Amino acid sequence: MGSVGRGRALDTYREVIGLTGPLLPGVSFLGRLPTATIQFGSVLLVARTSGSLAAAGLTGGALAVGQVVCGPLVGRLADRHGQRTVVLAFSLANALAITALVAGALAGLATPWLALLGACAGASVPLVGPLARARLVALARRHRAPEPVVGAALSFESTLDEVSFVLGPALVGLAAVLAHPAHALLGAAFLVALCGGAFALHPTATVTGPAAARRTERLGRMPRAVHSLRAALALQGAMFGACQAGITALTERLGRPEQAGLVYAAMGVMSAVAGLAMAAVPARVGLPARWRAATAAAFALSLPLLWTNGLAGLYAVVTVLGVAYAPHLITVFGLTERVVPPVRLAEAMAVATSALVGGQALAVAVTGRLAETYGPAAAFGAASLAAALACVLALTARAGSYPSHDAPGHARVAGRPHPRS
């Protein structure tokens, strides 16, 4: 990135922080960190306390299913009743559910009970990340911010997600080595209660109040174009999951299983850097073009994984592959924001996140077995296939359904119906 691009990006991010104030990004980051912690943490906790990988897998799977199924409900409730009440209630419920899961695992409960507690922990996730995204976009629209600022807001939020999903599992792993996975999960329960509550009570919560939800049903109807975007995120989740399974299988084959988390973290760090750099992309490069470019890059950069058989090569290929991930996420979330009615933005962001999580959970389950039977290349091949399908989806989507920018004279303002709604 040149000096002009860096300066433009920094100025844009200053405008984003100016919309929120310095406190909101901090509490929203800490409030979403438990979501990245509990999935991996629940697996390690149950594996440690029960000695059964099958029980651990069932508990982690139930947690993912709970989040995927109930995530859209959280978003819909936030659209109808405002974020403050909904996030506060779910943050407290999630803290209690995580604590109950820890207590149940330490008490040696049977696997079905642990799976039920895991499902409750997943179902009660307050979805701080998607709701922060919706809140920040609503703030930008209310202040009539230019399109680069809206795009930077989405880049900023996606980068916070990337960092949380790198840092969360790392903290769990550290706690497991130094003490016990229960400590990490209890810390997550404390964080979600404290910082989730702070996010709920922040003054900006009123920007997404329930007044907008009183619009007519016609104005709140979801367009068909959103389904392709959800499918794109599910495919990206599948890429994540398949890469995770392949990385784990290859590092185990090389006798270095402890490197799996570090390799995955390297990909996450590079993805976060690429996400921040998106603010420097010229506005004339529209979102549909960015969507096609990101999916094509993900497919091309995933192909070398099929022939990767050493640790150094794995680090190199996976790190470079991370360049395509955050730009794709940011672009698809940006397109989602442009095609859905403003009165259902939180729900749309929640469903999009559920698609991503669901695709990843399904891919981990399927490609993990493939990697065990046929080796790491099978899992990496599944990742490339998902990338290819995502690229085909982006190339065949009707360009008119996914506008690059809002039409002149139709700036979206929080609480005001969009002309396309």
Secondary structure, 3 states (H helix, E strand, C coil): CCHHHHHHHHHHHHHHHHHHCCHHHHHHHHHHHHHHHHHHHHHHHHHHHHCCHHHHHHHHHHHHHHHHHHHHHHHHHHHHHCHHHHHHHHHHHHHHHHHHHHHHHHCCCCHHHHHHHHHHHHHCCCCHHHHHHHHHHHHHHHCCCCHHHHHHHHHHHHHHHHHHHHHHHHHHHHHHHHCCHHHHHHHHHHHHHHHHHHHHHCHHHHHHCHHHHHCCCCCCCCCCHHHHHHHHHHHHHHHHHHHHHHHHHHHHHCCCHHHHHHHHHHHHHHHHHHHHHHHHCCCCCCHHHHHHHHHHHHHHHHHHHHHCCCHHHHHHHHHHHHHHHHHHHHHHHHHHHHHCCHHHHHHHHHHHHHHHHHHHHHHHHHHHHHHHHHCHHHHHHHHHHHHHHHHHHHHHCCHHHCCCCCCCCCCCCCCCCCCCC
